[in-house]
C-alpha cells in the first residue's frame, strides 16, 4: 500500500515537471520573456508591402536583435503599412538616414526588419520615423512574374 502511494506521488511529480518544462519551452520559442514593450524607444517606418511580417517580429542590425515590432497599422491616405518598433535603449545611436528592409530568415522562415545605419551625424529619437525603406519580397509575386515572362516568351515563338 505504501509502495503504490509513493509511486503515485512520483508519477505526479514527473508529470508536473514535464508540464513545467513544456511551458518554459513554449515561452522560449515564442520569445515572450525576451523583450518587454516598456523598455527602449519607439521608431516607425512605412512600407508598401510588409509580406508576412508580424507583431513581435525581430528588428536586427547586422544579425543582432536590437528590438521588436510592436504594432502594424495601415495609413489610408498614403496606402502604406506603418510598422512601429521598440528599440532597446542601448542602441540609441541610429543615424537619421538609417535604411529599413524586410527580410526573410531562410527560404521560408520568419520575416524580420533589418536596419542599415547611414552616415548622418544626427540620431533618431523616440517617436522618430525611418524614411528610407524597402518592402518585402513576396515569393508569390516573383513566381507569378517568372511564369508570366515565360508564357509571353512562348507566345512570341
C-alpha positions in Angstrom: 0.0 0.0 0.0 2.8 2.4 0.9 4.7 1.4 -2.2 1.8 2.2 -4.5 1.3 5.6 -2.8 5.0 6.5 -3.3 4.7 5.5 -7.0 1.6 7.7 -7.5 3.4 10.7 -5.9 6.5 10.1 -8.1 4.3 9.9 -11.2 2.5 13.1 -10.2 5.8 15.0 -9.7 7.1 13.7 -13.0 4.0 14.9 -14.9 4.1 18.3 -13.1 7.8 18.7 -14.1 7.0 17.7 -17.7 4.2 20.3 -17.9 6.5 23.0 -16.4 9.2 22.1 -19.0 6.7 22.4 -21.8 5.5 25.8 -20.5 9.1 27.0 -20.4 9.8 25.7 -23.9 6.7 27.4 -25.2 7.8 30.7 -23.6 11.3 30.4 -25.0 10.1 29.6 -28.6 7.6 32.4 -28.6 10.1 34.9 -27.2 7.5 36.3 -24.8 10.0 36.7 -22.0 12.9 38.2 -24.0 11.9 41.8 -24.5 9.0 43.7 -22.9 7.4 46.6 -24.8 8.0 49.0 -21.9 11.8 49.2 -22.5 13.5 51.2 -25.1 12.3 53.8 -27.5 9.9 53.8 -30.4 10.5 54.2 -34.1 8.2 53.9 -37.1 8.7 53.0 -40.8 6.4 52.9 -43.8 6.3 50.1 -46.3 4.4 49.5 -49.5 4.2 45.7 -48.7 5.1 44.0 -45.4 4.6 40.5 -46.6 4.2 38.2 -43.6 5.8 40.5 -41.1 4.0 40.1 -37.7 3.9 41.9 -34.4 6.8 40.7 -32.2 9.0 40.0 -35.2 12.6 40.9 -34.5 14.4 44.1 -35.6 18.1 43.5 -36.3 21.3 45.2 -37.3 24.0 43.0 -38.7 22.1 39.9 -37.5 21.9 41.2 -33.9 18.4 41.6 -32.5 18.0 45.2 -31.1 14.2 45.3 -30.8 10.8 44.0 -31.8 7.9 45.1 -34.0 5.2 46.3 -31.6 2.4 47.4 -33.9 1.4 47.3 -37.6 -1.3 49.6 -39.0 -2.4 50.9 -42.3 -2.3 54.5 -43.4 -5.4 55.0 -45.7 -4.1 58.3 -47.1 -0.7 57.1 -48.2 -1.8 53.5 -48.9 1.1 52.1 -46.8 1.7 49.8 -43.9 3.0 51.7 -40.8 5.3 49.5 -38.7 6.1 50.6 -35.1 9.2 49.2 -33.5 10.5 49.2 -29.9 14.3 49.5 -29.9 16.4 48.8 -26.8 17.8 51.8 -25.1 21.4 50.7 -25.5 21.0 51.1 -29.3 20.2 54.8 -29.2 22.7 55.9 -31.9 20.9 55.1 -35.1 21.5 57.9 -37.7 18.6 59.7 -39.2 19.4 58.2 -42.6 19.1 54.6 -41.4 17.6 52.3 -44.0 14.9 49.6 -43.1 14.3 46.5 -45.1 12.1 43.5 -44.6 14.0 40.2 -44.9 13.1 36.5 -44.6 15.2 34.3 -42.3 15.9 31.3 -44.6 13.9 30.3 -47.6 10.5 30.0 -45.8 11.4 31.4 -42.4 10.0 34.2 -40.3 10.3 37.8 -41.6 12.2 40.4 -39.7 13.2 44.1 -40.2 16.9 44.6 -40.9 18.3 48.1 -40.3 21.3 49.5 -42.0 22.7 52.6 -40.3 23.6 55.5 -42.5 26.3 58.2 -42.1 24.3 61.2 -40.7 25.5 62.9 -37.6 22.1 63.3 -36.1 20.3 60.3 -34.5 16.8 59.1 -34.5 14.9 59.9 -31.2 11.9 58.4 -29.5 9.0 58.7 -31.9 11.2 59.1 -35.0 10.5 57.8 -38.4 12.8 55.8 -40.7 12.2 57.4 -44.1 14.2 55.0 -46.4 12.5 51.6 -46.6 12.4 48.6 -48.8 9.3 46.4 -48.9 9.3 42.6 -48.5 9.9 40.4 -51.5 6.8 38.3 -51.9 7.6 34.9 -53.2 4.2 34.5 -54.9 4.7 37.7 -56.9 8.2 36.6 -58.0 6.8 33.3 -59.2 3.9 35.0 -61.0 6.3 37.3 -62.8 8.6 34.5 -63.8 5.7 32.4 -65.1 4.2 35.4 -67.0 7.5 36.2 -68.6 7.9 32.5 -69.7 4.4 32.5 -71.1 5.0 35.7 -73.1 8.3 34.3 -74.4 6.4 31.1 -75.5 3.8 33.2 -77.3 6.5 35.1 -79.3 8.0 31.9 -80.7 
